Amino acid sequence: MEQKGVCIKDDDMKGLIGKLLSAKAIVLGSPNYYYDVSGLMKNMIDRSISTSYLGVGEYTGMEWHGWRPFVDKAGGIVICQAAFGAEKALETFKCFAEYSGLNLIGEVIASAGNQPVNDFPEYIEKAHKLGMKIREEVIRKETKTSR
Ligand SMILES: Cc1cc2nc3c(=O)[nH]c(=O)nc-3n(C[C@H](O)[C@H](O)[C@H](O)COP(=O)(O)O)c2cc1C
């Protein structure tokens, strides 16, 4: 709490947190592993908790909590799986987005069996469309704030 918003663990998560905070948009992506996001992705989500302690007491009025760190960012979700069970992975990402304030624009769930997802043009098309929508939102926001 003394070092507001700074994780006490000094490792490469610091660099990633810097990137998350400076990004205009954040796309969360994971394979579906046993009906949820991968362990690596869950670690990233858990390790980002320090960002919720930026501005403690100053903006929320809560002495124990800071602002929502990604409230100014557009976001998307991409989940790849063999066939089924992505609902919980989606929920994990949605909870993270809700907690951090990320403005979710859309999601893509790709069921690719045991083939590379690149073999499915419809998913690539959906991912491309999501990317374009996120881009539009970033531009809309930038135009609004520069007026
Ligand atoms: C540990 C593990 C668990 C998995 N669980 C599921 C699952 O619950 N449902 C599903 O449809 N696919 C499941 N899969 C398949 C992966 O989602 C799929 O192969 C993945 O999208 C490919 O990403 P990767 O090559 O990065 O692992 C699982 C694969 C692994 C390795």
The ligand as a Gaussian input file, in Angstrom:
#p B3LYP/6-31G(d) Opt

LIG

0 1
 C       -4.467000     -28.548000     -21.232000
 C       -5.426000     -28.381000     -22.368000
 C       -6.774000     -28.272000     -22.085000
 C       -7.692000     -28.084000     -23.117000
 N       -9.021000     -27.952000     -22.828000
 C       -9.908000     -27.767000     -23.828000
 C      -11.308000     -27.616000     -23.546000
 O      -11.776000     -27.666000     -22.419000
 N      -12.140000     -27.430000     -24.606000
 C      -11.688000     -27.358000     -25.896000
 O      -12.509000     -27.217000     -26.792000
 N      -10.374000     -27.461000     -26.180000
 C       -9.482000     -27.665000     -25.190000
 N       -8.139000     -27.783000     -25.470000
 C       -7.690000     -27.561000     -26.846000
 C       -7.123000     -26.150000     -26.993000
 O       -8.055000     -25.166000     -26.597000
 C       -6.693000     -25.860000     -28.412000
 O       -5.846000     -26.858000     -28.839000
 C       -6.028000     -24.512000     -28.369000
 O       -6.942000     -23.560000     -28.771000
 C       -4.748000     -24.428000     -29.166000
 O       -3.941000     -23.472000     -28.541000
 P       -2.428000     -23.824000     -28.119000
 O       -1.801000     -24.442000     -29.343000
 O       -1.852000     -22.497000     -27.771000
 O       -2.486000     -24.760000     -26.970000
 C       -7.239000     -27.992000     -24.463000
 C       -5.865000     -28.129000     -24.725000
 C       -4.963000     -28.314000     -23.703000
 C       -3.491000     -28.422000     -24.026000

